[in-house]
């Protein structure tokens, strides 16, 4: 998951750089072709970043959350299933979650 988080962060940086480039070009150029290409680059990088974030959240929930749920659904000494009421799903994947 750390490799995927690193890729998400790198993609976020690329998106910010393309946004900055688009703004600089818009402020300094009147050429429609250049402006259109800059706007296209900005839109594509935004789309790719949002798609990557979405799939990162799904991967997080399918691996980390499922693993923690398996650990919490362990059989107790009296033979009953112990289910944790604590939810570990991270829909927005905004940071670290304490899984202890």
N, C-alpha and C positions, 0 to 999 in steps of 0.2 A: 504494500500500500504506500510505502514511503516513496518509491519510484514514481508512482502515479501522482502523488501529491506534488512531487517536484516538477513533473510535466505540466500539471495544472498551473503552478506558479509561473513557470516559464511562458506558458501561453498567455497568462494574464499580463505579463510584462510586454509581450509582443503586441497585445491588444492596446495597451496604454501607449506604446510607442507609435503605433499606426494612428491612433486618435490624435496624438500630438502632431504627427507629420501632416495629417489631413487638415488640422487647424492652421498650421503654418502655411501650407500651400494655399488654402482658401484665403488667407489674409494677404498673401503676397503675389498671387497669380490670377489673371483673368482668363487664362486659357481653359476652355471648357473641357477639352480632352484630358488635360492633366487633373483638373478638379474631379472629373468623373472617375478616373482611375484611382485617385486618392480616396474618394468616397466608397468605391467598390472594395478597396483593400480594407478600409475601416469596417465596412459591413460584414465582409467575409471573416475577418478576425474575430469580430464580436460573436457571430454565429458559431464559429468553431469553438470559441471559449465556452459559450453557454452549453453547447452539446457535450463538451468534455467534462464540464462541471456536473451535468446531469448524469452522465455515465459513471463518473467518479462516485457520486452519491449512491447509485445503484450497486456498484461494486462494494462500497463500504458496507451497505446494509446487507448484502448477500454473503459477505465473508465475516466481518467483525461482529456484526449484530447476531448473525446466525450462530457463530461460535460461542458467543457469550450466552445466548439463549440455551444452547446445549449444555453449557456448564451449569447454568442455573436450574435446568430441569432435571438435575441429578436425582437419583432415588435416595431417599433418606433411610436411616437405620430401621424405621418401623415399616418399611415397604411402601410408603406413600410417596407420591411424586411431589417434590418441592418446587413450586413455581415462583419465581421472583416477580414482584409487582413493578420492578424498576425497568423502564424502557431505555434502550440504548440507541434507538434509531436516530440518525443524524441526517435529516432531510436536506438541510442547507449545507452540510459539511463545512461549517464555519470555523472549526478548530478542533482541539483535542478533547476527547471525552474520557473521563476517568472510569476505567472499566474494573476497578478494584472492588 
